[in-house]
Amino acid sequence: MKNKMFYKIAGAIFAIFALGTAQADEWDMPTPYPDKTFHTQNIIQFAKDVEESTKGELKIKVHTAGSLFKHADIKNAVRGGQVPIGEFFLSLLSNENPVFGVDSQPFLATSYEDADKLWHAQKDVVSKLLDKQGLMILYSVPWPPQGLYVRKEISSVDDLKGVKFRAYNATLERLASQIGAAPTQVEVPDIPQAFATGHVEAMITSPSTGANSKAWDFVNHYYDIRAWLPKNVVVVNKRAFRRLDKSVQEAVLQAAAAAEKRGWEMSRQETTEQTKVLADNGMAVHEPTSSMLKEFQALGNQMIDYWVSEAGPEGREILNQYNAK
């Protein structure tokens, strides 16, 4: 009898621990950028917030710098259920549908205020498209305004003709082609090597990426042209999200809302701090001349017209909402 009672108690204790183990969950989260990138720092804090608010019921293990999946593969990895959550650069999906790339249209939204308006105009359309793929947007954070990095000083857009130009999406490829430059696909971790080997000679990217890549080692000039403020998004697989307890779902959504607010503030601060880092490390930081900005704006207007023709009614709706705001 004593043995039977012992086994019953032991079995009950085991069942309790087994239940607790079953309720706990750990998510792998691939991200494309290095640990020091402010987007990554924001995500690490998001993961901590989730673990703390759920009391360990959900832990998110962040895999940075493309170590788990390459950047271009992250969205489909989340879609296919290989991982439940991930971060990627939204306009990478422009080849799927042009509306994903409206925030990377040159000189459309060039301030944080305008970027916020554009996101609110774009979000519903983008959310519906991703929903059809089994994905849900948790939050979005913009990069600082994009600037121009070049090896030699320039005075006009014509000075970029024939230059090997880094392109990370279809929009930049088109812009480079319109400028007369040669577009070359290069991911963030490969930027220093691409410049060192002469594979790339110029790029448009944020002061964050420039500072993290130690751009002063391979280019001399930075032009603060504030071309656009593209966004990263964090998405979750809907099936994985639905499997969570309601209280855990709510904790994830609250942590995501906090991450979005914090991320926008971090981005603003990053703009000032990292532009200073470029200058402190010997780069010449230029304000573009009015004539140069007019040249870039003219290119931007042409590209918006092309984008609308590609994006169709959904694109026109986004622009109408943005302009109305």
C-alpha positions, 0 to 999 in steps of 0.5 A: 500500500505504501509503495502504491501511495508513493507512486501515486504521489510521485506520479502526481508531482511528475504530472505537475512538472510536466504540465509546467514544462508543456506550458513554457515555450521558447521561440527562436527569433532571427534578425538580420542586423548585428548586436549593436544596431539599435533595432537589435537592441530594441528587439533584445529588450522586447524579448526581455519584456515578454519573458518578464511579463509572462513570468517565463511562460514565453522566452524569445531567443534572439539570433542576430546578424543573420546567424540563423537565417539570411535576411532574405529568408527570414520572412518565409522562415516565419511564414513556413513555421520554421521559426515563429517570429522574425524581423526583416526590412519591409521593402525587401518584399517589394518584388512581391508587391510594390506597396511593401516598398512605399516607405523606400520611395525617394523623397516621399517622406523625409522626416519622422513626422511624415514617416509616421503618417506614411506608416499609418497610410500603409499599415492596413494594406500591408497587414492584409497582404501579410495576413494572407501569408499567415503572418501578423505584424507586431510592430514597426520601427524606422531607420534614420533618414538615409544619406549618401556615402561616397568616396569622393566629393560630389556637386551634382547627381551627374557625378554618380554616373558609372559608380558601382552603387549598393542596392538592397531592394528593387527601388534602389536598383531603379534609382541607381539605374536612373542616376546612371550608376551600376546597382549591386546587391550587397547585404549589411554584413558584407558592406566593408568587404564590398567596398574593400574589393571595389565591388561597391563605390557608393551607397545610400543608407542610414548613419546607423549602418554607416557607423556600425560598418565603420564607413570611414574605413572605406569612404570619405564623404557623407551627404545628409540627403534625408532620402527616405526613412525605411522601416523594419517590421517584426512579424509573428506566425499567426498559428504560433501566436494563436497557440499561446494562452490569451494572457501570453498573447496580450503580454506579447502585444503589450511588449510590441507596442512598447517596442514600437514607441521605444524604437521610434525614439531610439531612431531619432536619437540614433540619427543625431548620435551616429551622424556625429560618430561619422564626423568624429571618425574623420568623415566629411559630413555635408549638407547637400546643396539646394540644386543637388536636392532638386535633382534628387527630388526630380528623380524621386517624383519620376520614381513615385509616378512609376511606383503608382503605375506598378502598385495600382489602386492600392498604391494610389489609396496609400498616397491619397491617405498619406497626402490627406494626413 
